[in-house]
Each structure stands twice: as structure tokens, then as C-alpha cells.
Amino acid sequence: MSENQSKKILFIEDEPDLQRTMGEYFIRSGFNILKALDGEIGLNLAKKEMPDIILLDLILPKMDGFQVLAGLKNDPKTKNIPVIVLTNLEGTIDVEKALRLGATTYLVKANYDLSELVERIKQFIK
């Protein structure tokens, strides 16, 4: 049994294909995966399931990633869950806003392959 086996990732991403591909890779890497296709479901799942880490896109239906991040960090129950913002928005303003709201780190999807992403996740949930 891998050390990741009991670690739970909540992946909040509105692109079903990307969510499926990355989700399958995380499962093969030994993680449990929870998925949400919009911000509202993602925030509710985080509060209900208490994942070990959250991967959060910023462009989401119903509630954008910034609103989800604020909701997580303003709730005493979820405020200590590490959040990796995983998005294609590269603007300095977006990065600064996400970090100010409490994101653990900010990664641009195009700059990371899946194995690098898994290594980053492991760093934050040790």
C-alpha cells in the first residue's frame, strides 16, 4: 500500500476531459480523488469530505476559484487545507490575488506535467 493511499485530493475543475485524465493519473499515483465541476459543488465537497489537499481552477461556473478560496479560508474547518491553484491564468494580478486569499501555491497548467504536479502535491501533504 502506497503512502498516498489514504490521501484525498479534491480536484475542482470545470473541463470534464482534463478532470478525467488528471484524475486517473492521481488514482494511479495512489491518491483518492474527489471531483467537482463547479465552484459551488467544490466548496460544499471540501466542507463535507475534508480532503488533504485541493486543486483549484480559477475559471469555474457558479462560483469562481477566488470565491471558493475565500470561502475555504474563511471557514475555521477548512482554512488549513492546502490549496494549489491550477489554472491557465498567468496574470500577476491573478497570482497575487490567489496568494493573498490563502492559496498555498499557484501553478499554470501549461507549465507542469502530471508527474511534476504529483511531486508538488506530495510536498504539501507530508
HELIX and SHEET records of a PDB file:
HELIX    1   1 PRO A   16  ARG A   28  1                                  13    
HELIX    2   2 GLY A   39  GLU A   49  1                                  11    
HELIX    3   3 GLY A   65  LYS A   73  1                                   9    
HELIX    4   4 THR A   92  ARG A  100  1                                   9    
HELIX    5   5 LYS A  109  ASN A  111  5                                   3    
HELIX    6   6 LEU A  114  PHE A  124  1                                  11    
SHEET    1   A 5 ASN A  32  ALA A  36  0                                        
SHEET    2   A 5 LYS A   8  ILE A  12  1                                        
SHEET    3   A 5 ILE A  53  LEU A  56  1                                        
SHEET    4   A 5 VAL A  83  THR A  87  1                                        
SHEET    5   A 5 THR A 105  VAL A 108  1                                        
END                                                                             
